[in-house]
Amino acid sequence: MSEEEQKKPSFWDTAKSILYGMAGHDMSRYALKTRGSMEHLFILITMGDLLGIPILPPYYSLRILPYVVPQISTWKRRMLRERDLTDALA
């Protein structure tokens, strides 16, 4: 096969990309947004005492701490950010 035949997408590849764009892309973005929200809610429940919201005893928070440490800085920024009406629309 020459290089032109390898680079040129077939009709079916193009059709798959179009169908994914029409049907699957929005669903995958919504799933990622939902996953992010659930992760932030989980961190709020376990590490809420960092913001002054004691929900769980510190023992459980300390056991989960090694798994949460990489996400704490972004979580704090997201929780303490000012929000307005346009944030709900995005």
Order of alpha helices (4+ residues) and beta strands (2+ residues): alpha-alpha-alpha-alpha-alpha-alpha
